[in-house]
Amino acid sequence: MSNFIKKIISSVNRNNNSENINNNQCQKKKRTSISKSIEENRQYIESYFSYCFDLVMREISFFNINGKKTLVVYLEGLSEKKLIEDFLISKLTSEINVNNMSLNEEELLKYRLGIKDTEIYEDIEKSIEAILSGNPVVFVNDLEKSFEINLNTSLGRQIDEPSTEVVTRGPREGFTESLITNINLIRKKIKNSNLKMEKFKVGKETNTNVVISYLSSVADKKIVNEVKERLKNIDIESVLDSNYIEEYISDAPLSIFPLVFRTEKPDIAAAKILEGRIIIIVDGSPVVLSAPALFVEFLQSGEDYYIRFSSATLNRCIRFISLIITITLPSIYIALVTFHQELIPTKLILSVISARANVPLPAMWESIFMLTAFEIMREAGIRMPKSFGQAISIVGGLVLGDAAVKAGIVGTPMVVIVALTAITKFTIPSVELELPIVYIRFFFLLLSGFLGLTGLTCGILLVSMRLVSIRSFGVPYMFPICPFSISLGEDEIIRAPMWKLNKTQRLLKLKNNFISNRIHKHSR
Amino acid sequence: MNRLKNHFKRFNIILLVITIFTSSFCLTGCFDKNEIEKLGFVVALGIDLDNHNKIIVSLQILESSDKSQTEKDTKAGKSKVYICTGNTIYDALYNLSKGLSIPIKFSNEKCIIIGKKFAEAGIKPIIDFSLRFNDMRPTTPVLVTNGDAVDILQMQAPENPISAFVIHDLIKRQKYLCLASTTTNLDFANNMKSESSISTCGIINIDKENKKNLNNSLILSGSAVFRKDKLIGYMNAEETRGMQWIKGKVKLGSLVIKTRDENKISLHIIKSNSSLKPSIIDKKVDIRVNIKAQSNIQEISEHISEDMNFNTNPDIIDRLSKEQDKAIYNEANLAINAAQDRLSADIFDFGNLLYRECPHEWNSIKGDWNKLFPYVNIEIGVSSEIKQTGILSKPITNEEGN
């Protein structure tokens, strides 16, 4: 009991402390220039980084000149220790060459350590920012400047194949969490000075680097400006993933449909850039955004361009058919079974009534029950450790399904329907479209359960009206389908041969198309 | 102002959602909702008349097979026949609901079978009943049986216990073979109102003659002839095909012809059509029928003395097709004899043809058509050809024998 009270008290104290820290910061933010004395700078930084055990401050001699001192500040671990020792400490402590004696201290440091002009600061806030980004900063006694030594080796994982976008043919590298690596991966694909990379800082607390990248010769200026403006208008505390950005810049934030495309693969990102789209790379996230997005993009896989066009076209057709099946199959079945039995072939009726003879639930609730069970299993499967995955899927899919049929909770046709629905969903390459499909499927299911095919038709009308009415950065979402365009549709519903694609050029070369004046003002 | 507009927009959406939800739950949207297993699907409807002029309706209804049975039975499917009586068809069905717990649905009906007695009394009630509401399809075939329709429904063929399915397959086949007429309920209604008002329909019977066959089976062969809605007579299978030759409906079938030396050759009909040319001169009706047919040689049986090498002697084909002409002519003549002499009924629907081709003259003879028809001069011309002789160019016997 007493422990508990102590805990409460201590937590209250901690709260007080944090308030103090905030107060300190407020007071000290008024001072911005760097002091001449190392000691003052040291105190300032120390107060700034209070309660940060990983801050390292080392006082080192300045090329052994007259006992002059320097202060090296860095955050431990953000840059490799060996690099700091080799390139900074050992050089600073080494004897100085006589030839260089004519130079002043600033030049000496600049030339000896090879520091860029842009990395010399007179502002202490900027120096602190540099420390935070992981580079050591050197303060010299009697000099009102600080020097950032760029040794940043960001920690990150290796480049490997993203598990969400698996291809059988084609490049296998994927983006990592490091911004620089990701930019390099794109630069490697497009060796062109027109490939622009513009940097923004988003997030008041996290100060995350966000880079937009586009091909200035292809991308539409209006869309580029629109993206920039939306990025600048973002008022957010923290950015930990690209989704934080996506939800802010999306045209219809409340829509269930994804209006910004995402990918984890540099080859796809490069293709999007070449098509005239704008890529948004967020530091710390392997998921890269691309805008404007079209609905058909979510049904395309990078693989479509790495296999022959005939096979790719077949794959695309299968995906379109699967999309329709996975959305409407359960609702069509329900509509037929509960309202329009005359549309079922007689021999099928025979097997359906035999299967459903002992099922206590009405067909609609039976299918809602089964589909919900499936969604639960899917969600559980994602969280499950990989080693369990297979066992659970066998138990969940086979044993549960079979037992449910034998126990008479569901009929066999329903199991077939749900299995087909589930399998066809996996043909859709994009993860983003997965949950919108579930929403629509249940919406249709309820409509057809209450109103039959009439309801289903109304539902399809509603959804297609919605899809047709939304735009992503000024481009109609259903573009090559709804404002129908055969020449641009060559790369959407089918995949025309490469030589033909080259001629018509990829989709978003819409410069003189209908984009002009149609960009919606960002609502936020 | 703009804000007010937005406000109304939001209000509208809320209103829409409320309307959709309340209407989907409260309004009549679900009134015809019915779980599939709680419906009785009628696959065959039989109509008979008992001695007291009451209508006996028999229904073959699909049944879910019991789980306890072995899997083989589950696959075959089951049906049950319900019998009910009443003053009208609907009255009988209404009486049935006293004992049948589920509503019945006619949408998947395969055939309507009419007993002889009912057919003689007039089939108007069943045609009316089947077309009045959309529950029953207008494409349901109507068949007549010599006995009682109940027996047909209750018969279980060994390969398929549901007789409606057997009948359905038989009808499908006869659409091309033309040994029995296939007439739907809508056709009946049209024929009743047409100029000649004669309709024919297939006859279904239980095969009793074939005693070697232990299992009962159904036979669909021949036609029943109706004037208006009353049964007036029958035609056998050959006469029926003769009728279909004239109508140009024969699409498949076999034809046996004889060569000069009385040997038989089977031909497989692959195509036929007909053209009719009517003329009315001074109340004298003259109809020219031109039948065109194509066939393949399917079988040459027995010893053939004359040389049947088609490659060396193309005249043989011409000679055979002349024989074929004769055979078709004979069949057509059978039908004409039956129609004019025995039934004196215009089964070929010439009345309609005359009405279309020479409407003015038709109006003058329309009233006496039934009397006039037996004396109509029908001229038949057949031009047929034999397309293929198969991959055997010479008869096998010739080579082995010599």
Interface residues (C-beta under 8 A of the other chain):
Chain A: V337 T338 F339 Q341 E342 I344 T346 K347 I349 L350 S351 V352 I353 S354 R356 A357 N358 V359 P362 A363 L446 L447 F450 L451 G452 T454 G455
Chain B: S24 F25 G29 C30 D32 K33 N34 E35 I36 E37 L39 F41 V43 L62 E63 S64 S65 K67 T74 G77 K105 S107 N108 K110 R137 F165
